[in-house]
Every structure is written in structure tokens, then in C-alpha cells.
Amino acid sequence: MTVPDEHPPGDRRDGRADGLADRLADPRHVELASWQIEAVNTWVGAHRHESSYRGTLEIFTGGGKSLIALECIRRAALVDPNLRVAIVVPTLALARQWRDVVLRHTGLDPQDVGRLDGDHKDDLRSKTFLISVLNTGAERLPELATAAGAPVMLIVDECHRAGAPRFRRVLDTTGRFRLGLSATAERDDVDEDGLPIQYDDHVLGEKLGPLVYRFDLRAAREVGWLPDYTVHHHAVELTPEERRRYEQLTRRIDDLADRLDDLGVPSSLTRQATGRHGDVGALARTYVGMVAQRKDLLYRATERAQVVTKVLSGLAQRAEPPRALLFHERIDEAVELHRRLTEAGLGFPVGLEHSGMPEANRREALARFAHGATPVLVSVKSLIEGIDVPDADVGISVASSSSVRQRVQALGRVLRRRFDGGTKNAEMHIVYVHATVDEAIYAKENWSDLTGEAVNRYRLWRAGATEPEDREGPPRTPRPTEDQFWDSLGRSVPPEPVPWTPDLPPSEWRLDSRGSVTTVTGELVTNPQDIAQRVGLIKDGGGRFRVSSRHRLVVVPDVGGGNLRAWLVGKLDEPFKPMTEAEVKTPPVAPADEPEAGAPYHGPNDRQGGSYHVRQKSGGVIERRVAGSREWAAVEPSDGSADLVDNAVRLLSAWRRTGESGLQFHVNQAGDAYYASRGQLCFLARVPGGFAWPSQP
């Protein structure tokens, strides 16, 4: 590989003529572009110390990630000539491709390059390079690296895949030299508060190193790295019966989302909540199931296949057949689409490739497409990542998830440039369902800015139509990001509330009428700052509000005239600090020392005795919710145990002395009832054993 003969501080050459660095600098060289060299130099980090030779490169599809990685390996081998290299990839097909690249562009012998997958069990003691499939690597690679008897360099291609919990163990592979590669490194994971986890804070960034270089679609377009291309966006309609079913599922999903939100579970955390017990877990599981049903309905929309057939029929009029890749999300629907296209009489054969096929059949399908014997190939997800199919000039996304990453990966399959001096005009066709959540991806990314405004074409296919209607632009446009909005305000909060135009922040909090701030599940915030004043600019008496993740901006949603609006009202000086049960370790006060009602409370703040409300009706009642309904604690001796009835009477008397309006209170393991007011815990009454309820025998 021809590259500048650069040796950052600390590099040393192997004195042997056949050292790894020399075998990587093979005469069968490929000259790297200036930006590729810049990517390598950034990873090497000559001006960094602790983080040198580690980090993640985000390189758009077709940007030569494997060739860049080989140069990174050569640089590392200059530092440690005895280096062993472990390369982790998500699929067998990509493992074969990596092996071909290594043998084609280096001086390594085939016996130097081992494999680790279901059929191959090589190791790092006997092999210089070990190419591992991700699932097998997660099981075995950390131990193999420890037993290597030599320094190890870990490379994880399509590294976002390794961030899944079941694969993360592969990141425990030891080695000073660490390289992550991906066209789209960021995952869609969220933290325990439902906030997106930035790459550098994710386990991927922690284990592989931060995102140190980015060459995305915009950058590739700006430097002329891509062929000429056009992106066609095809909106299709649901049939009347599909629309009826879609609306029915959507109403059910919205209702479940509202109920979960009332229980303190925002939509971004529903999947994590499916493992919880009780009503929350049951509702979350139902919600996830309903969303899956709606997604399947959209994937199977009748008009998708019809429009794809029409698009391919138009392409069949070319002098040369298209080299088209079709991407689908479901095997059954892909098989059915393959059948329909085969029977459509397009004038050229159509192939099929998916994970349910025997491996030999999959390899044959890919080979026939690569050689042109099958100019159209229907695939299920697997070709979206990694596989090099440079001759493909047409891509059709028949159905896809709402992931921007997946959309960009699919687009990259057909935007690989030619290096033989020839020209290429690529087309990408994206099919989505009109007036459904399928359109949400257009609100996540400005596609005109990403791909270039002039290359996009938007069309709507009415049900049963033979020709589409031209549309002026995308079905939705993205809201400004938090950074863009904050910059537009000069990074300062105006004295009066201003409309909030980005998406609502997912981090939600509550302000009660006594000035206390809590999480949506009721944990008291110990540093409320000036929230009561700020939220009060929009809502008297408190209510729910949001805090943004990047700049801690305070946002208050408000329903005025039936329309949801949101307002920026302030900015936190520091993050909220919810009080945890572990923070209050003072033992409960002795009975003789029982505080006055409303006095500061320093006892345990657990809720083992339950959470209740005092309502002002009938002079005061204690309320709890049971199985979706409400009941009130007994206050008459004939209605229950005398001690438990006395607890209720005593607590209501204490509540009246506080002068508070209706409030929520909790009972801890010590039998003390307490509540939050103005940012602190206050004592209410001692109620050992709790209360008597009508539903109790």
C-alpha cells in the first residue's frame, strides 16, 4: 500500500525483512486518498498520548474502510512488530470479503489468515490475522487474545452491531491497539432516563475509543467521492381495509402510551420496561406487541410490491439491464416479492438472498449477482451492511425500519464509485407508506441537506394508479436540533417564554403545587433551583415539564385551544439530583420524639408502605388506586380495625394542621407517613400498619 512514510513518535521498525509492517506494505499497493491518510493519522494520534492508537472511524459506505484499516494495522506493527490482529465482522459473507481484501492487498500467506466462526476454530497463537464472526467472537475471542502470547490489535467492523448486549463481550478482548469501523457508528440506545447515548459515552466508545474521524455522506459528496446519483421517494397508499386496521392499531398504541406515561414510563423506555412486574410491565409488553403489529401491517402493504414491479419494469427498458439490489425487512414478504417479480416477465432473472437459505445457496446468489448472471437480487437486511457490490447501480428500499442508519447504509450500497475510469449513474428508490408513521424518518434527518437537494424526486402513488403524482418535497421536514435552536437564541434564555421548535426532550419531571420537583415516578429532586418560578410562567400550580439533554433547557408543554405547544422558560445551572432511598440512612425517630406535622423529616424515604393521596372532598379522605379504580381508607370504627382506622383519622388531622391542600404522601418501612414540599421531605404522621380499606376482608 503506497502511503506517506510517516512514523509518529514512539514508532520503531522491525529489523526483519519479513516483519508484519513490511508484509502489509505490499507491492500490490493501493494509493490512499488524502482524506484516508488523514483518518489514519487521526487514529494514530501523534499529538495524543493516552488515547493514541485507539478510536472509531465513521466512514461512509464505499470509502475504503478495510484499506484504511490495513494502513492502521501497518502503523501499529511499526510500534510492535509481533502484533496479532483480530478482526470482528457481523456476518460470514463479510468475513470472506475481509479475507479476500487482506490476501489481495498484503504480502501475507493464506495460512497466516485464520477464521473464527461456526465452522472454523483458529486462534491467535498460530495465526497472524484472525477474522471472527461477531457472535462467535463474543463467546471466544477474549480468551483467545489472552492466550495469544503476543500483543493484539482489535478491529471491529460495523462496530455499532457490537453494542448490542448479547455481543458486547467481544469488546473485552485485550489489546492496546483498538479500531472501530462503521458507516454509521451511532446506535439508537437510550439511558435509564430515556435520553440518547452519545457514541463516546456508549460502551462502544469506552471500549474501542471515541469517534475520532468522520467522513459521512455529506463529506463524500462535497469532495466528489461519489458517482452521479438520483434518489426517488415513492409514497404508496394503504387499501381501505389496511387503513382501517392501521387507524385501529394506532388508537390503541396512543392509549397505551398515555397510560404508560402516567405511570412514569416515556415511550423511549417502553422496551426496557417490558421486563418489569405488575401493571407497568404488562402495559409495556402490550404496547411493544401492538407497535410490532402495526409495523408488520406497513411492511405488508399491498401497494409496495406493485410499485416495485412498476419501477423495475421501467428500468427494464434500458439498453442494458439494471444491476439492482432490493432491500426488505421480512423474509416471508421478500420471498413473495421475489415470486411476483419472477412472474412479472421483466425480461431478466431475479435472485433471492436471505438468512433462512442454506449458506451455499446464499453464496451462489451473491456470486451470480456479482458476475451479472442475475441482474436483480432481493435481499433481507444482510446486504445493507458491509458487503461490497460495486457494480450495483440501482437500489430499492422496499421496506425499512425507522432507522436513519439503515437508510444511509442501504443508500451506500449503490453509491460505490468505480475505480476503472468508467462512469456510473446510480439510482436509489425508497418506498414508504403515505400518511403513516413510515413518514417519521423524514422528520429525523434533512435528506435534501444530506444527499443534495437537486438529486431528490418525490412521488405519490394513489391506490391502483398506473402513474404517480409528483410532489414538491418530502412528507415531513425535520425540526431544528437543540443545538441549532440554542444557537438561534444567541445561547441565552430570553426574559419571556419563547416557542420551543425542536422535538420535545424525552426527560420529563414534575412540579407540584408546593414547589417540589420530582421524577415522573416520584423521587424528590434535592436541587430544584428556580423551577417553580420558571414553570409558573406557563402553568400556575405546577405540572409536568421537560429538560433537554445537551444544554439543560427547561421546556414546558402546554395545550392551548386543543393544540399542543411547548415553551422555553429557562435553563438549569446544574443537572437535577433525585434523592435515592440509599441517601437517607437516619433511623426512624422514636415515638416520644415524633415531629410536628409539616416539620422537616430525616427518616427513611422508602415507600414500602405504599403511596397515597389526601383529597379535600368531604373534609379530607385518603385515596389509593386499586385495579384501575379508587377507594378510600376507613375512618369509622365499624369499617375496620380500630388501630388502622385511628391511623387514618390521625393522619387527616395532621394534614389539616399543615395547611396544605390535597397532597400525595408515602409510608416507609418504619410506618412514618411523609410528603415532599418545596424541595424537602416533611413529616405527616405515624401510621404503623397502614390503613383499613373496603377491599380488605
Number of C-alpha atoms within 10 A of each C-alpha: 20 13 15 10 7 9 15 15 10 8 14 15 16 17 9 10 9 12 17 25 27 20 17 24 19 16 12 13 14 13 13 17 13 10 14 22 17 14 23 21 21 20 28 23 19 15 12 11 9 8 17 18 24 28 26 29 29 23 24 24 28 23 24 14 20 16 19 22 21 20 22 24 26 21 26 23 26 21 19 21 21 17 26 25 25 30 24 31 26 24 18 19 19 23 25 14 15 21 18 12 14 19 15 13 19 20 18 19 11 13 10 13 21 20 24 24 18 11 7 12 13 18 24 26 16 14 19 22 26 26 28 30 21 29 22 18 26 21 14 19 27 17 16 17 24 16 12 17 13 18 19 25 25 27 25 26 28 22 29 21 19 24 20 14 9 12 17 19 19 24 24 15 22 19 20 16 26 28 26 30 25 23 28 23 23 21 19 14 17 15 13 11 14 19 17 17 17 17 20 18 12 19 18 28 21 13 21 25 25 21 22 18 19 17 19 18 23 13 15 18 16 11 9 10 16 22 17 15 19 18 24 17 22 26 26 25 21 23 15 10 8 16 17 11 14 18 13 12 17 16 11 14 19 12 13 19 19 14 16 22 18 12 15 17 23 20 18 18 21 22 14 16 20 17 13 13 9 8 13 20 18 14 20 25 19 17 23 17 13 17 16 12 14 19 16 14 17 22 21 18 20 16 22 23 21 18 23 21 18 16 14 19 16 11 17 15 12 9 7 9 17 22 22 25 27 27 23 24 18 17 16 12 19 24 17 12 22 22 14 14 23 16 10 13 10 18 11 15 13 21 24 23 25 21 12 9 11 10 14 8 13 19 15 13 21 21 13 16 23 18 10 15 14 20 21 26 24 24 27 23 19 18 23 23 20 25 19 18 18 16 22 24 22 25 26 25 23 23 25 23 14 15 13 16 17 17 16 19 19 24 25 22 25 30 30 24 22 15 8 6 7 7 11 18 14 24 22 25 21 22 24 26 21 17 14 15 14 19 18 16 20 16 16 18 16 18 18 15 10 14 19 17 13 10 13 18 17 18 19 20 20 17 16 12 13 10 12 16 13 12 14 9 14 19 16 14 17 16 15 18 13 20 12 12 15 16 11 11 11 9 12 11 16 12 8 11 18 15 13 19 15 16 15 19 19 19 18 23 20 23 25 19 18 16 21 23 32 24 20 19 13 18 19 26 23 18 19 22 17 13 22 22 15 20 26 16 14 18 17 11 13 21 19 19 24 20 23 19 15 9 16 18 20 22 26 27 20 17 9 9 7 7 8 9 15 23 21 23 24 24 20 17 12 11 14 19 14 17 18 13 12 9 10 13 11 11 10 17 15 8 8 6 8 15 17 15 22 21 15 17 23 17 19 22 27 17 18 12 19 14 18 18 16 20 17 13 9 6 8 16 21 25 17 16 12 9 6 6 7 9 14 20 23 23 22 14 13 9 14 19 15 15 16 22 22 20 23 24 21 16 20 20 15 18 21 15 13 15 10 13 14 17 18 17 20 21 26 22 16 20 19 25 27 28 21 26 19 18 19 20 21 23 24 29 24 23 23 17 15 21 23 24 20 11 9 7 6
